Amino acid sequence: MEKKAVKQIIYGAGFLAVLFLFFITAYFIWLKPAATCFDNKKNQNETGVDCGGACTACEIRTLAPIEMVWERHFQTDSQTAIAIEIKNSNITYGADKFLYNIDIYGKNGNKLKNISGNTFIYSSEIKYLVEFSDIKSSDIGEIKISFDNINWKTDGEFPRPKAQIREKSTIGREGGGVEINGIVVNDNAYPLSKIKLVGFLSTQNGIKIGVSKTELSNIAAFEEKSFKMIFPKNISIASMATSTQFEFAAADPNKTQIFIESVR
């Protein structure tokens, strides 16, 4: 009788062991959550918790965000030009693509319009976003911007091409308005798909009174191309402004600024 009881205990223990192994195996195969980059665990070859290895580089988690430095809006002949200065403070990382959303609010705080787009920014770069809206400048109370889907790259992965501007001139247009002319040069031994230019006009006191932009495509290695940016009729060259024109509409050619960004 005792032998039979011992056998039953042995068989029962064996059965429980097999059952335990079955459930353990099933857990690891079917039930255990797969390792991810958001489980607050250092796994799947990660060098830090949820970073490195199969996940985003740990450096990216500590990067400074892209920020808005300032915004200005200027009334043109029929639209409002919105200029926003943004800054990437990271010295070794840029973003080859990201989304931006510009929200325009009225004087009473109600949202009037949203403008969205996509762009890029190099490491340690300050750049300018320029958009146009049919909302009157005088009706705008506040402009906010947000950024999303930032795809960070090291400056080795996303290097900044070299380009320069020559023979810049700011002149009055016949019939009113101002234009900026010049030549842009691709200083690289490879072609550039785009060169984008943003120009600001300012008064003698350095107050910005207008913005314009233009874009050139398919610039060959070491090629030079001419460009032109047009400004509205409510702006004149300071030396040509009449006594009836407001000071804020008189542009000093010596204060003209042009910012350039190139895309390989």
C-alpha positions, 0 to 999 in steps of 0.5 A: 500500500505504501509503495502504491502511494509513493508511486502516485506521489512520484507520478503526480509530481512528474505530471505537475512538473510537465504541466509547469514546464508547459505553462512556462513555455506557453508564457514565453512563446505566446503570453509574455509581452514582446520587448519594445523600446517603450517598456522601461526595461533594458533589453533587446541589445539596448545600451540604455533603458529603451535606447541604443541597440535596436532602439533610438540612440540614447543621445537623441533622448537628451537633445534640445528641442527645436524652438521658435525664437521669434515671429513677425508678420507683415502686410503685403499688397494682398496677403500677410507674410508670416516669418518665424525664426527657428533654432536647433541648438544641438551641435552634432544633430540635425533633422533631415525632416520634420513637420511644423504646424503654425496656428494663427489666433485673432485678437480675442484668442480665437484660432483663425487658421492653421498652416502646416508643412514639412522642412529640415534643419541642420545642426546648430542652424538658425533658419526662417520659415515664411508662409503667406495667409489671406488674414489681415496682419492687423487682425492677428493677435498671436502666432504659435508653432509646434513641431512633430515627427522629428527625424534626427540625424548626426551631422555626419549623416546629414551634413550641411552643403556650402553655398554663398551669395554674390553681387547682392543689390536692393533696388526700387521697382518701377511702379512701386515696391522693392526687389533684391537681386543677386547670384547664388553659388553652389560651392560643392563638388556635387549638385544641389537639388534646391537652394532656398533664399529668405530675404528681409528688408529693414529700416535704417534703425534695423526694424524689419518691414518686409520678407520674401522668399524664392527657391532655385532647383537643380544647381550643378556642382560649382554652378552660379545662378541669378535670383530675384525676390520681390517685395510689395508696393507699400515698401520703398527704398529709403532714399526714394521715399516721399515725405508722405510715406511712413518711415516704417515703409522705407527700406535701407539697402544696407540693412538687407539680409539674405539667409540661404539654405541648401539641400543636397 
